Amino acid sequence: MAQPGTNVLLTGGAGFIGSHVGEKLLARGSHVTVLDNFNDFYDPAIKRANLAHLRGATVVTGDIRDRALIARLFDEGAFDAVIHLAAMAGVRPSIQDPLHYEDVNVRGTLHILEELRQRPATRFVFASSSSVYGDRSNVPFREDDDIHHPVSPYAGTKRAGELHAWTYHHLYGIPTHCLRFFTVYGPRQRPEMAIHKFVRACLDGQPIPFYGDGSTRRDYTYVDDIVDGVVRSLDRCAGYEIYNLGESATTSLQELVGIIGEACGKKPILERMPMQPGDVLVTCADVSKARAQLGYDPRTNVREGVERFVRWYRERA
């Protein structure tokens, strides 16, 4: 098992999940180099503000597609491990701009892997996504399920990342874990993501965009539980493994809106809209492998997590 003093390159470290992971690593004595390009997918000032939680980290502004920068970071960094979170996120925007998603998520990941092949003892933890499972109704999702039918370019790029990671492990022996995150939420969540957007609308008395009939279900996973899984994966990274990181419970859209209304103390206003391309009916993680091999133990149910998020949101208002 890794020692807390691990020297880690954290790509996407100024983002929502990344800033929480970096904060946890710093608190336990790791040296953290954050690489983030602070792009305008959402207000870059939000990610700049996240840096307040990363005091003590080395922060590098740059893009994972910049091959020369990546090579220089590895040459100078002497990293024990890489946690690779940097990516273009989101199913719906990937349908609008699939070439950009491919460029960042696949070519950018290959730049990291090309450096790792020269340093094959360096551990690699790759942030994948539950979206790789596609639109399937048999739940819960298991890591050994057939996943040959992604329904968005984003999902395709995440599966491609897993496959490239396997190839580099096979060829060069790089210790690799691919972590499939299930609908992460919590403080610092990106403003366009559902729970953040719904809470903002509810508190402002604005309509909540309500897609479909409300029966779609998601495995909403609180960010603290995800961070715990990431750090446990880092400490135990050996061989090549894929792990689901979720809450292992599902909540319907209708139920979620009701929980948000209760936490906000307001009746939500719904703007009913059709299902969107790339949306799936259900996500639900089987986390038995992560429990057994990583000691992963998610503890925050969606009601408690939403209440925490609303408190955080109100404190910032």
DAKA-V791538 format. One record per residue. RES is the residue in one small letter. SS is DSSP state (2 for helix, 1 for strand, 0 for the rest). PHI is phi in radians with two decimals (* if undefined). Layout:
res={RES	RES}
ss={SS	SS}
phi={PHI	PHI}
This chain:
res={m	a	q	p	g	t	n	v	l	l	t	g	g	a	g	f	i	g	s	h	v	g	e	k	l	l	a	r	g	s	h	v	t	v	l	d	n	f	n	d	f	y	d	p	a	i	k	r	a	n	l	a	h	l	r	g	a	t	v	v	t	g	d	i	r	d	r	a	l	i	a	r	l	f	d	e	g	a	f	d	a	v	i	h	l	a	a	m	a	g	v	r	p	s	i	q	d	p	l	h	y	e	d	v	n	v	r	g	t	l	h	i	l	e	e	l	r	q	r	p	a	t	r	f	v	f	a	s	s	s	s	v	y	g	d	r	s	n	v	p	f	r	e	d	d	d	i	h	h	p	v	s	p	y	a	g	t	k	r	a	g	e	l	h	a	w	t	y	h	h	l	y	g	i	p	t	h	c	l	r	f	f	t	v	y	g	p	r	q	r	p	e	m	a	i	h	k	f	v	r	a	c	l	d	g	q	p	i	p	f	y	g	d	g	s	t	r	r	d	y	t	y	v	d	d	i	v	d	g	v	v	r	s	l	d	r	c	a	g	y	e	i	y	n	l	g	e	s	a	t	t	s	l	q	e	l	v	g	i	i	g	e	a	c	g	k	k	p	i	l	e	r	m	p	m	q	p	g	d	v	l	v	t	c	a	d	v	s	k	a	r	a	q	l	g	y	d	p	r	t	n	v	r	e	g	v	e	r	f	v	r	w	y	r	e	r	a}
ss={0	0	0	0	0	0	1	1	1	1	1	0	0	0	0	2	2	2	2	2	2	2	2	2	2	2	2	0	0	0	1	1	1	1	1	1	0	0	0	0	0	0	0	2	2	2	2	2	2	2	2	2	2	2	0	0	0	1	1	1	1	0	0	0	0	0	2	2	2	2	2	2	2	2	2	2	2	0	0	0	1	1	1	1	0	0	0	0	0	0	2	2	2	2	2	2	0	2	2	2	2	2	2	2	2	2	2	2	2	2	2	2	2	2	2	2	0	0	0	0	0	0	1	1	1	1	1	1	1	2	2	2	2	0	0	0	0	0	0	0	1	0	0	0	0	0	0	0	0	0	0	0	2	2	2	2	2	2	2	2	2	2	2	2	2	2	2	2	2	2	2	2	0	0	0	1	1	1	1	1	1	0	0	1	1	0	0	0	0	0	0	0	0	2	2	2	2	2	2	2	2	2	2	2	0	0	1	1	1	1	1	0	0	0	0	0	1	1	0	0	1	1	2	2	2	2	2	2	2	2	2	2	2	2	2	0	0	0	0	1	1	1	1	1	1	0	0	0	0	0	1	1	2	2	2	2	2	2	2	2	2	2	2	2	0	0	0	0	1	1	1	1	1	0	0	0	0	0	0	0	0	1	0	0	1	0	0	2	2	2	2	2	2	2	0	0	0	0	0	0	0	2	2	2	2	2	2	2	2	2	2	2	2	2	2	2	0}
phi={*	-1.19	-1.56	-0.99	-1.34	-0.95	-1.66	-2.08	-1.59	-2.03	-1.42	1.20	-1.26	-1.61	-1.42	-1.04	-1.21	-1.01	-1.18	-1.22	-1.10	-1.06	-1.06	-1.14	-1.11	-1.11	-1.12	-1.77	1.72	-1.30	-1.62	-2.11	-1.87	-1.62	-1.99	-2.63	-1.68	0.86	-1.27	-1.78	-0.98	-2.44	-0.89	-1.03	-1.08	-1.15	-1.22	-1.05	-1.15	-1.09	-1.11	-1.07	-1.57	-2.11	-1.10	1.83	-1.42	-1.54	-1.89	-2.06	-1.54	-3.14	-1.98	-1.17	-1.48	-1.50	-1.06	-1.14	-1.12	-1.06	-1.07	-1.15	-1.04	-1.18	-1.09	-1.58	-1.50	0.86	-1.29	-1.45	-2.74	-2.16	-1.87	-1.80	-1.84	-1.10	-3.03	-1.38	-1.87	1.81	-1.26	-1.12	-1.14	-1.18	-1.23	-1.36	-2.47	-1.15	-1.16	-1.16	-1.10	-1.10	-1.10	-1.30	-1.33	-1.76	-1.12	-1.07	-1.14	-1.11	-1.09	-1.12	-1.12	-1.11	-1.28	-1.16	-1.15	-1.49	-2.39	-1.20	-1.50	-1.32	-1.32	-2.25	-1.98	-1.92	-1.44	-1.74	-2.65	-1.11	-1.09	-1.13	-1.33	1.27	-1.69	-2.20	-1.84	-1.41	-2.14	-1.32	-1.37	-1.97	-1.06	-1.71	-1.14	-1.22	-2.23	-1.58	-2.33	-1.13	-2.03	-2.67	-1.01	-0.99	-1.05	-1.08	-1.21	-1.23	-1.15	-1.05	-1.07	-1.07	-1.18	-1.09	-1.09	-1.08	-1.04	-1.23	-1.12	-1.06	-1.38	-2.14	1.40	-1.12	-1.13	-2.43	-2.13	-1.88	-1.94	-1.61	-1.38	-1.96	0.65	-1.41	-2.54	2.47	-0.91	1.32	-1.00	-1.01	-1.18	-1.56	-1.36	-0.97	-1.13	-1.07	-1.12	-1.21	-1.12	-1.01	-1.13	-1.11	-1.18	-1.55	1.25	-1.79	-1.17	-1.65	-1.15	-2.08	-1.56	1.32	-1.64	1.56	-1.60	-1.08	-2.20	-2.28	-1.63	-1.27	-2.15	-1.22	-1.05	-1.06	-1.20	-1.09	-1.04	-1.03	-1.16	-1.10	-1.18	-1.09	-1.10	-0.98	-1.21	-2.01	-1.22	-2.72	1.09	-2.25	-2.45	-2.04	-2.28	-1.38	-2.12	-2.53	-1.58	1.15	-2.63	-2.03	-2.30	-1.31	-1.03	-1.05	-1.13	-1.06	-1.08	-1.11	-1.09	-1.12	-1.05	-1.13	-1.16	-1.50	1.24	-2.44	-1.44	-1.16	-1.76	-1.82	-1.92	-1.29	-2.43	-1.26	-0.96	-1.78	-0.99	1.60	-1.23	-2.09	-1.36	-2.70	-2.30	-2.78	-1.60	-1.52	-1.84	-1.11	-1.16	-1.15	-1.07	-1.25	-1.72	-1.92	1.34	-1.15	-2.57	-1.10	-2.20	-1.86	-1.29	-1.16	-1.13	-1.12	-1.12	-1.15	-1.06	-1.11	-1.11	-1.10	-1.07	-1.05	-1.08	-1.17	-1.12	-1.53	-1.22}
